[in-house]
Amino acid sequence: MQGGPDPDQEIIDVRMGAIKHKILILSGKGGVGKSTVAYLLSLALAKCQSSKVGVVDLDICGPSIPKLLGVENQPIIQTPYGWKPLVSPNGDIKVMSVASLLDSDKTSVIFRGPRKTGLIKRFLKDTFWGKLDFLICDTPPGTSDEHMSIVKLLKNAKPDGAVLVTTPQEVAMATMRKELSFCKKMGVTVLGLVENMSGLVCPCCKETTEIFPGSGVASLAESYGVPVLGSIPMDPMITECCESGRDPMENYPESPTVQSMMGISNHLISLINR
């Protein structure tokens, strides 16, 4: 016997209706820097036109957003309006993550699919996000429970689409093809591809050296008819900011990585506003 409508969906629709743009960050494979891209994109969007930005960390088993945004080891507070998201000192970005609900950063999360879905629902339904310009949804790698849950829960709120993160190697792009297939099957608009780790920035001269040869990301995007939003080189100074929770946009605005990220955010804004 089929159940009726989800009673929580109406509340989720109201919460999400106060947020102008909802963007999913996806990757087919782990280790391509998806959470780092989500973190840098949130900072870049916050800097553009002083936008109000939130990040929901949907990587239930491997959350990293709190550390990246400098709110690690801070507890979530329950208020009459719901969970109060943490606020990053960088760009005043609102953050919700399972990491902030755990007693210790050494505590593992061992959830089956239904419990993951229930927690994701609470992140949307019970968090007092308020009015935002952007909500960045950082998902785990692959195409699993978390991805199907967030797509279904946001359906009525009409998310703008997904940004897909990959690195230039063929082994990463092979899984990206599966991610593109997932988006097509689930009716998720692909806003574009981001090529992460496209090169290495020399800490001395700031010249960028290509690490992986070829133009596989551009060819992949062309074959699927999706845009390339940009390429992000690795800069050791930005890596240090990631590790310490500092704002690279403020500390190293001339970094090629920061410049690339600002270009990607401007490209993304133009796509979703046209």
C-alpha positions as CSV (number, residue, x, y, z in Angstrom):
1,M,0.0,0.0,0.0
2,Q,1.5,3.3,-1.1
3,G,1.8,6.0,1.6
4,G,0.4,9.6,1.3
5,P,2.4,12.8,0.8
6,D,5.4,13.4,3.1
7,P,4.1,15.8,5.9
8,D,7.6,17.3,6.2
9,Q,7.7,18.4,2.5
10,E,5.6,21.5,3.0
11,I,7.9,22.8,5.7
12,I,10.9,22.1,3.6
13,D,9.3,23.9,0.7
14,V,8.7,27.0,2.9
15,R,12.3,27.0,4.2
16,M,13.8,26.6,0.8
17,G,11.4,29.1,-0.7
18,A,13.3,31.8,1.2
19,I,16.5,30.9,-0.6
20,K,16.9,32.3,-4.1
21,H,19.4,29.8,-5.5
22,K,20.1,26.2,-4.6
23,I,23.2,24.7,-6.2
24,L,24.4,21.1,-5.8
25,I,28.1,20.3,-5.9
26,L,28.7,16.8,-7.3
27,S,31.6,14.6,-8.2
28,G,31.8,11.1,-9.6
29,K,34.9,10.2,-7.7
30,G,36.4,11.0,-4.3
31,G,39.6,12.9,-3.9
32,V,39.0,15.5,-6.7
33,G,38.6,18.4,-4.3
34,K,34.8,18.7,-4.4
35,S,34.4,20.1,-0.9
36,T,37.3,22.5,-1.5
37,V,35.5,23.8,-4.6
38,A,32.3,24.1,-2.6
39,Y,34.2,26.0,0.1
40,L,35.9,28.3,-2.4
41,L,32.7,28.8,-4.4
42,S,30.8,29.8,-1.3
43,L,33.5,32.4,-0.4
44,A,33.5,33.8,-3.9
45,L,29.7,34.1,-4.1
46,A,29.7,35.8,-0.7
47,K,32.2,38.3,-2.1
48,C,30.2,38.9,-5.2
49,Q,27.6,41.7,-4.6
50,S,27.8,40.9,-0.8
51,S,25.6,37.8,-1.3
52,K,24.2,35.9,1.7
53,V,25.4,32.3,1.4
54,G,24.8,29.1,3.2
55,V,26.5,25.7,2.9
56,V,24.9,22.4,3.9
57,D,27.4,19.6,4.2
58,L,25.6,16.4,3.0
59,D,28.7,14.2,3.2
60,I,27.4,12.5,6.3
61,C,30.2,10.0,6.8
62,G,33.1,12.4,5.8
63,P,32.2,16.0,6.6
64,S,34.9,18.6,6.1
65,I,33.0,21.9,5.5
66,P,33.2,23.0,9.2
67,K,37.0,22.8,9.2
68,L,37.3,24.6,5.8
69,L,35.0,27.4,6.9
70,G,36.6,27.8,10.4
71,V,33.6,26.6,12.5
72,E,35.1,23.3,13.6
73,N,34.3,22.1,17.2
74,Q,31.4,24.6,17.5
75,P,28.0,23.1,18.6
76,I,24.7,23.6,16.9
77,I,22.2,25.5,19.1
78,Q,18.5,24.5,19.1
79,T,16.2,27.6,19.1
80,P,12.4,28.0,18.9
81,Y,12.8,28.5,15.1
82,G,14.9,25.4,14.6
83,W,18.6,24.6,14.5
84,K,20.7,27.7,14.3
85,P,23.4,27.2,11.7
86,L,26.9,28.1,12.5
87,V,28.3,31.3,11.0
88,S,31.7,31.3,9.5
89,P,34.1,34.2,10.2
90,N,34.8,34.1,6.5
91,G,32.1,35.9,4.6
92,D,29.5,35.3,7.3
93,I,28.6,32.0,5.5
94,K,26.0,29.9,7.3
95,V,27.0,26.3,7.8
96,M,25.2,23.1,8.8
97,S,27.0,19.8,9.0
98,V,26.8,16.5,10.9
99,A,30.3,17.2,12.2
100,S,28.8,19.9,14.4
101,L,26.3,17.4,15.9
102,L,29.0,15.0,17.1
103,D,30.6,14.8,20.5
104,S,34.1,14.5,19.0
105,D,35.8,14.8,15.7
106,K,36.9,11.2,16.2
107,T,33.4,9.9,16.3
108,S,32.5,7.9,13.2
109,V,29.0,8.1,11.6
110,I,27.7,4.6,10.8
111,F,24.3,5.2,9.1
112,R,22.3,3.2,6.7
113,G,20.4,4.9,3.9
114,P,17.2,5.7,5.7
115,R,19.0,7.4,8.6
116,K,21.1,9.4,6.1
117,T,17.9,10.5,4.4
118,G,16.3,11.4,7.7
119,L,19.3,13.6,8.7
120,I,19.4,15.4,5.3
121,K,15.7,16.1,5.7
122,R,16.3,17.7,9.1
123,F,19.1,19.8,7.6
124,L,16.5,21.3,5.2
125,K,13.4,21.2,7.4
126,D,14.7,22.0,10.9
127,T,17.5,24.5,10.1
128,F,16.7,28.2,10.4
129,W,18.5,29.3,7.2
130,G,16.5,32.5,6.9
131,K,16.7,34.4,3.6
132,L,19.8,33.6,1.5
133,D,20.9,34.3,-2.0
134,F,22.7,31.0,-2.4
135,L,22.6,27.6,-0.6
136,I,25.5,25.4,-1.7
137,C,24.8,21.7,-1.2
138,D,28.1,19.8,-0.8
139,T,27.4,16.1,-1.5
140,P,29.6,13.0,-1.1
141,P,31.2,11.4,-4.2
142,G,29.1,9.1,-6.4
143,T,25.4,8.7,-7.0
144,S,23.9,7.2,-3.8
145,D,21.2,7.8,-1.1
146,E,22.3,11.3,-0.3
147,H,22.1,12.4,-3.9
148,M,18.7,10.9,-4.5
149,S,17.4,12.3,-1.2
150,I,18.5,15.9,-1.8
151,V,17.2,15.9,-5.4
152,K,13.8,14.6,-4.3
153,L,13.5,16.9,-1.3
154,L,14.4,20.0,-3.3
155,K,12.2,19.2,-6.3
156,N,9.4,21.5,-5.4
157,A,11.9,24.3,-4.5
158,K,13.3,24.1,-8.1
159,P,17.1,24.0,-7.5
160,D,19.1,25.8,-10.2
161,G,21.2,22.7,-10.9
162,A,24.5,21.1,-10.3
163,V,28.2,22.0,-10.6
164,L,30.2,18.9,-11.4
165,V,33.8,18.8,-10.2
166,T,36.5,16.6,-11.7
167,T,40.3,16.5,-12.2
168,P,41.9,16.2,-15.6
169,Q,42.9,12.5,-15.4
170,E,40.9,10.1,-17.5
171,V,40.2,7.9,-14.4
172,A,38.3,10.8,-12.8
173,M,36.5,11.7,-16.0
174,A,35.3,8.1,-16.5
175,T,33.3,8.4,-13.3
176,M,32.1,11.9,-14.3
177,R,30.3,10.4,-17.3
178,K,28.3,8.4,-14.8
179,E,27.5,11.5,-12.8
180,L,26.3,13.2,-16.0
181,S,24.1,10.2,-16.6
182,F,22.7,10.5,-13.1
183,C,21.8,14.1,-13.6
184,K,20.0,13.3,-16.8
185,K,18.0,10.5,-15.2
186,M,17.1,12.6,-12.2
187,G,16.2,15.7,-14.1
188,V,19.0,17.8,-12.6
189,T,20.3,20.7,-14.8
190,V,24.0,20.6,-15.2
191,L,25.2,24.1,-14.8
192,G,28.7,23.2,-15.8
193,L,32.0,21.4,-15.1
194,V,34.8,22.6,-13.0
195,E,38.3,21.3,-13.7
196,N,40.1,21.2,-10.3
197,M,43.8,20.7,-9.8
198,S,44.4,21.9,-13.4
199,G,48.0,22.9,-12.6
200,L,50.4,23.8,-9.8
201,V,51.1,27.4,-8.9
202,C,54.8,28.0,-8.1
203,P,55.0,29.7,-4.6
204,C,57.9,31.8,-5.7
205,C,57.1,33.1,-9.2
206,K,53.3,32.4,-9.3
207,E,53.6,30.7,-12.7
208,T,51.3,27.8,-13.2
209,T,52.6,24.5,-14.5
210,E,50.3,21.9,-16.0
211,I,50.4,18.5,-14.2
212,F,48.1,16.5,-16.4
213,P,48.4,16.8,-20.1
214,G,45.5,17.0,-22.6
215,S,42.2,18.7,-22.8
216,G,39.9,15.9,-21.6
217,V,37.5,18.1,-19.6
218,A,36.8,20.4,-22.5
219,S,36.2,17.4,-24.8
220,L,33.9,15.8,-22.2
221,A,31.9,19.0,-21.8
222,E,31.6,19.4,-25.5
223,S,30.4,15.8,-26.0
224,Y,27.6,16.3,-23.4
225,G,26.7,19.8,-24.4
226,V,27.5,21.4,-21.1
227,P,29.8,24.4,-20.3
228,V,33.1,24.4,-18.6
229,L,32.8,27.0,-15.8
230,G,36.6,27.2,-15.3
231,S,39.8,25.5,-14.2
232,I,41.3,25.8,-10.8
233,P,45.1,25.4,-10.2
234,M,46.6,24.3,-6.9
235,D,48.2,27.0,-4.9
236,P,50.1,26.0,-1.7
237,M,49.0,29.3,-0.1
238,I,45.4,28.5,-0.6
239,T,46.0,24.9,0.7
240,E,47.3,26.5,3.9
241,C,44.1,28.6,4.2
242,C,42.0,25.4,3.8
243,E,43.9,23.7,6.6
244,S,43.6,26.7,9.0
245,G,40.1,27.9,8.2
246,R,41.4,31.3,6.9
247,D,39.8,33.3,4.1
248,P,41.9,33.0,0.9
249,M,39.8,35.7,-0.8
250,E,41.0,38.2,1.8
251,N,44.5,36.9,2.4
252,Y,45.6,36.1,-1.2
253,P,43.3,37.9,-3.6
254,E,46.0,37.9,-6.4
255,S,46.4,34.1,-6.2
256,P,45.6,32.4,-9.6
257,T,43.4,30.0,-7.7
258,V,41.4,32.9,-6.2
259,Q,41.2,34.6,-9.5
260,S,40.0,31.5,-11.2
261,M,37.3,30.9,-8.5
262,M,36.0,34.5,-8.8
263,G,35.7,34.0,-12.6
264,I,33.8,30.7,-12.0
265,S,31.4,32.4,-9.6
266,N,30.8,35.2,-12.0
267,H,30.2,32.7,-14.8
268,L,27.8,30.8,-12.6
269,I,25.8,33.9,-11.6
270,S,25.4,34.9,-15.3
271,L,24.1,31.4,-16.1
272,I,21.5,31.2,-13.4
273,N,20.3,34.8,-13.9
274,R,19.8,34.7,-17.6
